[in-house]
Amino acid sequence: MIPGSALVALTISFSSTVFPAILCAYAGQAAYLTKFQGIKTLEKQVQLCELSRALAVSYS
């Protein structure tokens, strides 16, 4: 069992260093995925539009 003062020290260290670091890491990851997933989705939509136009031209 952890003594009381050690438990307080662990709680303070977690609250002041570990938790904010994890929070920043997840926020950064979410920002990256939001930014670059949108670009991939847009690129796929453009490719599908170009493909459908090419198919429409070839069939007409």
C-alpha positions in Angstrom: 0.0 0.0 0.0 1.2 3.5 -0.8 1.7 5.9 2.1 -0.4 9.0 2.1 2.3 11.5 1.3 3.5 9.4 -1.7 -0.1 9.2 -3.0 -0.5 12.9 -2.8 2.8 13.3 -4.7 1.7 10.9 -7.4 -1.6 12.7 -7.7 0.1 16.1 -8.1 2.6 14.8 -10.6 0.0 13.1 -12.7 -2.3 16.2 -12.6 0.5 18.6 -13.5 2.6 16.7 -16.0 1.3 13.4 -17.3 -2.3 14.4 -17.9 -1.6 17.6 -19.8 1.0 15.8 -21.9 -1.5 13.1 -22.9 -4.2 15.8 -23.5 -1.8 17.7 -25.9 -0.8 14.6 -27.7 -4.5 13.6 -28.4 -5.4 17.2 -29.4 -2.5 17.3 -31.8 -3.4 13.9 -33.3 -7.0 15.0 -33.7 -6.0 18.2 -35.4 -3.7 16.3 -37.8 -6.3 13.7 -38.7 -8.9 16.3 -39.2 -6.7 18.3 -41.5 -5.3 15.5 -43.7 -8.4 13.3 -43.7 -10.3 16.2 -45.3 -7.7 16.5 -48.0 -7.8 12.8 -48.8 -11.6 12.9 -49.0 -11.6 15.9 -51.3 -9.0 14.3 -53.5 -11.1 11.1 -53.8 -14.1 13.2 -54.7 -12.2 15.0 -57.4 -10.9 11.7 -58.8 -14.4 10.2 -58.8 -15.7 13.3 -60.7 -13.0 13.0 -63.3 -13.6 9.3 -63.7 -17.3 9.8 -64.1 -16.7 12.5 -66.7 -14.3 10.3 -68.6 -16.8 7.5 -68.6 -19.6 9.8 -69.7 -17.5 11.0 -72.6 -16.4 7.5 -73.7 -20.0 6.3 -73.7 -21.5 9.3 -75.6 
